[in-house]
Amino acid sequence: MSFRRILSIIKKEFIQIKRDRPSLGIAIMMPLMMMFLFGYAVKVEVDHVPTVVWDESQTLQSRELIQAFKNSDYFDVVTYASSRGEMQDLMDRGEVKAALHIPPNFSRNILKGEPVETEMLIDGSDPTVARTVFSSGVIIAENFSRNISLKAMLKRGSGTITLPVEFKPRVEYNPSFKTEIFTIPGLIGLVMQNITVMLTAFALVRERERGTIEQLIVTPIKPAELIVGKLIPYIFIALIDFTLSLSIGMFWFHVPVKGSLALLFMLALDFIIVALSIGILISTVARTQLQAMQMTVLFIMPSIILSGFIFPLDAMPLAVRLISCAIPLTYFLRIIRGIAVKGVSFDILFSDAMALAFFGLALFVLAVVRFRKKLE
């Protein structure tokens, strides 16, 4: 074994790495990005859950109960409702995860020493958040009720402690806290993203490496026409994959779709176009299939963590949640979980659908601009 020849190979390899600057940049930036993003995003503790309050009592005692929830680290009262329908609508839209209802006789019954029911609706579509809200709400209400009883007992000078506030939590959408109800729809979205991005990430790179792109260059085909022609076959393949994944979720894992299947397929097509456009954009940037694979992994890994697929977005810092807004999967997870778990209609999903449409148009235009119908 010649040490000199080994040194020559080492020198040659360093020169090759230096020339392949995109791969070198990805290799250096990937661990930095992963550590910072995942370090802040990977949290299982849920706090500051957005909460709506419908206070029909509007008394000192009801405000004290609301303040007890505010004083905890688990609930953030973001708005107030004036009806049950308004509370339900906010929960359907995903703007709140909990809804506290205080009845009109709340203060009167407490002053009389009579029991009064206080209801909390809980969004059970994410079992991790729902369990935290359930247990935390029970503890806060019991402590509040116990303090009232102690004050009444001290005032009378004797007696037994009775809890006047009966806290009644009710879990919506997923009352049994089944994990599959939350994970399977999210898994369908994740699988569709990964498959579609990888399908097109190698499309133009493969043409370049095989030399067949030269045949396209001498034709009158325009960049937009080429990209549309590349996308359409994969759209049909992706729709077949989506149908298979959805069927497995419904019939094997027994996760029902409560909403409209037609609406789900329509919005899934929107997401498929976005994901395929991401792959085409990667293909216009990468020069080799190795670079295309590295860029695909660089995109897929953060989307798994930051989209809300595994860890609830409510548990993440604000800066990380803002980053998640730039990930198309975030919007599709809300869409597929909204339709499958909650059975919501298009008007509630309109903003998410428009976000996907914007991503699709922007990525397609960017891919067309990036593509140059000439050898580089």
C-alpha positions as CSV (number, residue, x, y, z in Angstrom):
1,M,0.0,0.0,0.0
2,S,1.5,3.3,-1.1
3,F,1.0,6.3,1.2
4,R,1.9,8.6,-1.6
5,R,-0.9,7.2,-3.8
6,I,-3.4,7.5,-0.9
7,L,-2.4,11.2,-0.4
8,S,-3.0,11.7,-4.2
9,I,-6.5,10.3,-3.9
10,I,-7.2,12.4,-0.8
11,K,-6.0,15.5,-2.6
12,K,-8.1,14.6,-5.7
13,E,-11.2,14.0,-3.5
14,F,-10.8,17.4,-1.7
15,I,-10.6,19.1,-5.1
16,Q,-13.7,17.3,-6.3
17,I,-15.6,18.3,-3.1
18,K,-14.4,21.9,-3.5
19,R,-15.7,21.9,-7.1
20,D,-19.1,20.5,-6.0
21,R,-20.1,23.6,-4.0
22,P,-23.8,22.9,-3.7
23,S,-23.2,19.5,-2.1
24,L,-20.6,21.0,0.2
25,G,-22.9,23.8,1.2
26,I,-25.8,21.3,1.9
27,A,-23.4,19.1,4.0
28,I,-22.4,22.0,6.2
29,M,-25.7,23.8,6.5
30,M,-27.9,20.7,7.0
31,P,-26.7,19.8,10.6
32,L,-26.8,23.5,11.6
33,M,-30.4,23.9,10.4
34,M,-31.6,20.6,11.8
35,M,-30.1,21.3,15.2
36,F,-31.6,24.8,15.6
37,L,-35.0,24.0,14.1
38,F,-35.5,20.7,15.7
39,G,-34.1,21.9,19.0
40,Y,-36.8,24.5,19.2
41,A,-39.6,22.6,17.5
42,V,-39.4,19.2,19.2
43,K,-41.5,19.8,22.3
44,V,-44.2,17.5,23.7
45,E,-45.2,19.9,26.5
46,V,-48.3,21.8,25.5
47,D,-48.9,25.3,26.9
48,H,-50.7,28.5,26.0
49,V,-53.5,26.7,24.3
50,P,-55.7,29.2,22.5
51,T,-59.1,29.4,24.3
52,V,-62.4,31.1,23.7
53,V,-64.8,32.0,26.6
54,W,-68.5,32.4,26.5
55,D,-69.4,34.1,29.8
56,E,-73.1,34.3,30.3
57,S,-72.8,35.3,33.9
58,Q,-70.7,38.4,33.6
59,T,-70.1,38.6,37.3
60,L,-67.2,38.9,39.7
61,Q,-67.2,35.1,40.3
62,S,-67.1,34.3,36.6
63,R,-64.3,36.8,36.0
64,E,-62.3,35.1,38.8
65,L,-62.7,31.7,37.1
66,I,-61.6,33.1,33.8
67,Q,-58.6,34.7,35.5
68,A,-57.7,31.4,37.1
69,F,-57.5,29.9,33.6
70,K,-55.5,32.9,32.4
71,N,-53.1,32.7,35.3
72,S,-52.1,29.2,34.3
73,D,-49.5,28.5,31.6
74,Y,-51.8,26.2,29.8
75,F,-54.6,28.5,28.5
76,D,-54.5,31.7,26.5
77,V,-57.9,33.4,26.3
78,V,-57.7,34.8,22.8
79,T,-61.3,35.8,22.3
80,Y,-64.8,35.9,23.8
81,A,-67.9,34.4,22.2
82,S,-71.6,35.4,22.5
83,S,-73.1,32.0,21.6
84,R,-72.5,28.3,21.4
85,G,-72.5,28.5,17.6
86,E,-69.7,31.1,17.6
87,M,-67.6,28.9,19.9
88,Q,-68.2,25.8,17.7
89,D,-67.3,27.8,14.6
90,L,-64.0,29.0,16.1
91,M,-63.2,25.4,17.0
92,D,-64.1,24.1,13.6
93,R,-61.7,26.6,12.0
94,G,-58.9,25.5,14.3
95,E,-58.5,29.0,15.8
96,V,-59.0,27.7,19.3
97,K,-58.4,24.3,20.9
98,A,-60.6,24.9,24.0
99,A,-63.9,26.7,24.7
100,L,-65.0,27.6,28.2
101,H,-68.8,28.1,28.8
102,I,-69.9,29.8,32.1
103,P,-73.7,29.6,32.5
104,P,-75.9,32.6,33.6
105,N,-76.7,31.1,37.0
106,F,-73.0,30.7,37.9
107,S,-72.6,33.5,40.5
108,R,-76.1,33.0,41.9
109,N,-75.6,29.3,42.6
110,I,-72.2,29.9,44.1
111,L,-73.5,32.6,46.5
112,K,-76.3,30.2,47.5
113,G,-73.9,27.3,48.0
114,E,-75.5,25.3,45.3
115,P,-73.7,23.4,42.6
116,V,-73.3,24.8,39.1
117,E,-72.0,23.2,36.0
118,T,-69.3,24.8,33.9
119,E,-68.6,23.3,30.5
120,M,-65.5,23.1,28.5
121,L,-65.4,21.9,24.9
122,I,-62.0,20.4,23.8
123,D,-60.7,19.9,20.3
124,G,-59.8,16.2,20.4
125,S,-58.4,16.1,16.8
126,D,-54.9,16.2,18.4
127,P,-54.9,13.8,21.3
128,T,-51.7,15.3,22.8
129,V,-53.2,18.8,23.1
130,A,-56.6,17.4,24.1
131,R,-55.2,15.4,27.0
132,T,-53.3,18.4,28.3
133,V,-56.4,20.6,28.1
134,F,-58.6,18.0,29.7
135,S,-56.4,17.4,32.7
136,S,-55.3,21.0,33.2
137,G,-58.9,22.3,33.0
138,V,-60.1,19.8,35.6
139,I,-57.3,20.8,38.0
140,I,-57.9,24.5,37.6
141,A,-61.6,24.2,38.1
142,E,-61.2,22.0,41.1
143,N,-58.8,24.4,42.7
144,F,-61.1,27.3,42.0
145,S,-64.0,25.4,43.5
146,R,-62.0,24.3,46.5
147,N,-61.0,27.9,47.3
148,I,-64.6,29.1,47.2
149,S,-65.6,26.3,49.5
150,L,-62.8,27.1,52.0
151,K,-63.8,30.8,52.0
152,A,-67.4,29.8,52.7
153,M,-66.4,27.4,55.5
154,L,-64.2,30.1,57.1
155,K,-67.0,32.6,56.9
156,R,-69.5,30.2,58.6
157,G,-66.9,29.0,61.1
158,S,-67.7,25.3,60.5
159,G,-69.0,22.8,58.0
160,T,-67.7,20.4,55.4
161,I,-66.0,21.2,52.1
162,T,-68.2,20.8,49.1
163,L,-67.2,21.7,45.6
164,P,-69.8,24.0,44.1
165,V,-68.4,24.2,40.6
166,E,-68.9,21.0,38.6
167,F,-66.5,21.1,35.7
168,K,-67.8,19.2,32.7
169,P,-65.2,18.7,29.9
170,R,-66.5,17.4,26.6
171,V,-64.1,16.3,23.9
172,E,-65.2,17.1,20.3
173,Y,-64.2,15.1,17.1
174,N,-62.2,12.4,18.9
175,P,-63.8,11.7,22.3
176,S,-61.9,8.4,22.7
177,F,-58.5,10.1,22.2
178,K,-57.6,7.6,19.4
179,T,-54.2,8.4,18.1
180,E,-55.0,6.9,14.7
181,I,-57.6,9.6,14.1
182,F,-54.9,12.2,14.2
183,T,-51.8,10.4,12.8
184,I,-53.3,8.5,9.8
185,P,-54.6,11.6,8.0
186,G,-51.3,13.4,8.7
187,L,-49.4,10.3,7.5
188,I,-51.4,10.4,4.2
189,G,-50.3,14.0,3.6
190,L,-46.7,13.3,4.5
191,V,-46.5,10.2,2.2
192,M,-48.0,12.2,-0.6
193,Q,-45.6,15.0,-0.2
194,N,-42.5,12.8,-0.1
195,I,-43.5,10.6,-3.0
196,T,-44.5,13.6,-5.3
197,V,-41.4,15.6,-4.5
198,M,-39.1,12.7,-5.2
199,L,-41.0,11.8,-8.4
200,T,-40.1,15.1,-10.1
201,A,-36.9,16.0,-8.3
202,F,-34.9,13.9,-10.7
203,A,-36.9,14.7,-13.9
204,L,-34.6,17.3,-15.5
205,V,-31.5,16.0,-13.8
206,R,-32.0,12.6,-15.3
207,E,-32.4,14.2,-18.8
208,R,-29.2,16.1,-18.3
209,E,-27.2,13.2,-17.1
210,R,-28.4,10.9,-20.0
211,G,-27.8,13.6,-22.5
212,T,-31.4,13.5,-23.8
213,I,-32.0,17.1,-22.8
214,E,-30.0,18.1,-25.9
215,Q,-32.9,16.7,-28.0
216,L,-35.3,18.9,-26.2
217,I,-33.1,22.0,-26.7
218,V,-33.2,21.8,-30.5
219,T,-37.0,21.6,-30.5
220,P,-39.4,24.7,-30.3
221,I,-40.7,23.6,-26.9
222,K,-40.9,26.4,-24.5
223,P,-39.8,26.1,-20.8
224,A,-43.4,26.3,-19.5
225,E,-44.6,23.7,-22.0
226,L,-41.8,21.3,-21.0
227,I,-42.5,21.7,-17.3
228,V,-46.3,21.2,-17.8
229,G,-45.6,18.1,-19.9
230,K,-43.3,16.8,-17.1
231,L,-45.9,17.4,-14.4
232,I,-49.1,16.0,-15.9
233,P,-48.1,12.3,-16.0
234,Y,-47.0,12.5,-12.3
235,I,-50.2,14.1,-11.3
236,F,-52.1,11.0,-12.4
237,I,-49.7,8.7,-10.6
238,A,-49.9,10.9,-7.5
239,L,-53.7,10.8,-7.5
240,I,-53.6,7.0,-7.7
241,D,-51.2,6.9,-4.8
242,F,-53.5,9.3,-2.8
243,T,-56.5,7.0,-3.5
244,L,-54.5,4.0,-2.3
245,S,-53.3,5.7,0.8
246,L,-56.7,7.0,1.7
247,S,-58.3,3.6,1.2
248,I,-55.8,2.0,3.5
249,G,-56.5,4.6,6.1
250,M,-60.2,4.2,5.9
251,F,-60.6,0.4,5.5
252,W,-57.5,-1.0,7.2
253,F,-57.0,1.5,10.0
254,H,-60.7,2.3,10.3
255,V,-60.3,6.1,10.2
256,P,-63.5,7.5,8.8
257,V,-63.7,10.6,6.6
258,K,-66.5,12.7,8.1
259,G,-66.5,15.4,5.4
260,S,-66.8,15.5,1.6
261,L,-64.6,13.0,-0.3
262,A,-65.0,15.2,-3.4
263,L,-63.7,18.2,-1.6
264,L,-60.8,16.2,-0.2
265,F,-59.8,15.0,-3.6
266,M,-60.1,18.5,-5.1
267,L,-57.8,20.0,-2.4
268,A,-55.5,17.0,-2.6
269,L,-55.0,17.7,-6.3
270,D,-54.1,21.3,-5.3
271,F,-51.5,20.0,-2.9
272,I,-50.1,17.4,-5.4
273,I,-49.4,20.2,-7.9
274,V,-47.6,22.1,-5.2
275,A,-45.4,19.2,-4.2
276,L,-44.7,18.2,-7.8
277,S,-43.7,21.9,-8.5
278,I,-41.3,21.7,-5.6
279,G,-39.7,18.6,-7.1
280,I,-39.4,20.3,-10.5
281,L,-37.8,23.4,-8.9
282,I,-35.3,21.1,-7.2
283,S,-34.6,19.5,-10.5
284,T,-33.9,22.8,-12.2
285,V,-31.4,23.7,-9.5
286,A,-29.6,20.4,-9.0
287,R,-26.9,19.4,-11.5
288,T,-26.7,15.7,-10.5
289,Q,-29.1,13.1,-9.0
290,L,-27.0,13.1,-5.8
291,Q,-27.6,16.9,-5.4
292,A,-31.3,16.4,-6.2
293,M,-31.5,13.7,-3.4
294,Q,-29.7,15.9,-0.9
295,M,-32.0,18.9,-1.7
296,T,-35.0,16.6,-1.4
297,V,-34.0,15.4,2.1
298,L,-33.2,19.0,3.1
299,F,-36.8,19.9,2.3
300,I,-38.5,16.8,3.6
301,M,-36.9,16.6,7.0
302,P,-38.0,20.0,8.3
303,S,-41.5,19.6,6.9
304,I,-41.9,16.4,9.0
305,I,-41.1,18.3,12.2
306,L,-42.4,21.8,11.6
307,S,-45.7,21.0,9.8
308,G,-47.5,19.7,12.8
309,F,-47.4,16.1,11.7
310,I,-45.7,14.8,14.9
311,F,-45.5,17.7,17.3
312,P,-48.3,20.2,17.9
313,L,-47.7,23.7,16.5
314,D,-49.1,25.2,19.6
315,A,-46.2,23.8,21.6
316,M,-43.6,25.6,19.3
317,P,-42.2,29.1,19.8
318,L,-43.7,31.8,17.6
319,A,-40.6,32.1,15.4
320,V,-40.8,28.4,14.6
321,R,-44.5,28.6,13.9
322,L,-43.8,31.4,11.4
323,I,-41.3,29.1,9.6
324,S,-44.0,26.4,9.4
325,C,-46.2,28.9,7.4
326,A,-43.7,28.5,4.6
327,I,-44.2,24.7,4.4
328,P,-47.1,23.7,2.1
329,L,-47.6,20.5,4.1
330,T,-48.7,22.6,7.1
331,Y,-51.8,23.7,5.2
332,F,-52.7,20.4,3.7
333,L,-52.5,18.7,7.1
334,R,-55.1,21.2,8.4
335,I,-57.2,20.5,5.3
336,I,-57.1,16.7,5.4
337,R,-57.6,16.6,9.2
338,G,-60.3,19.2,9.0
339,I,-62.3,17.1,6.4
340,A,-61.5,13.7,7.8
341,V,-61.7,14.3,11.5
342,K,-64.0,17.4,11.8
343,G,-66.1,17.1,8.7
344,V,-65.7,20.8,7.9
345,S,-66.7,22.5,4.7
346,F,-64.8,24.5,2.1
347,D,-65.5,27.9,3.6
348,I,-63.6,27.0,6.7
349,L,-60.7,25.6,4.6
350,F,-60.7,28.5,2.2
351,S,-57.6,30.3,3.5
352,D,-55.6,27.0,3.5
353,A,-56.7,26.2,0.0
354,M,-55.7,29.7,-1.2
355,A,-52.3,29.4,0.4
356,L,-51.7,26.1,-1.5
357,A,-52.9,27.7,-4.7
358,F,-50.4,30.6,-4.2
359,F,-47.6,28.2,-3.4
360,G,-48.4,26.2,-6.6
361,L,-48.5,29.2,-8.8
362,A,-45.3,30.8,-7.3
363,L,-43.3,27.5,-7.5
364,F,-44.4,26.8,-11.0
365,V,-43.4,30.3,-12.2
366,L,-40.1,30.1,-10.3
367,A,-39.3,26.7,-11.9
368,V,-40.0,28.1,-15.4
369,V,-37.8,31.1,-14.7
370,R,-35.0,28.8,-13.4
371,F,-35.1,26.4,-16.3
372,R,-33.0,27.5,-19.2
373,K,-33.5,25.7,-22.5
374,K,-29.8,25.4,-23.1
375,L,-26.9,23.4,-21.9
376,E,-25.1,25.0,-19.0
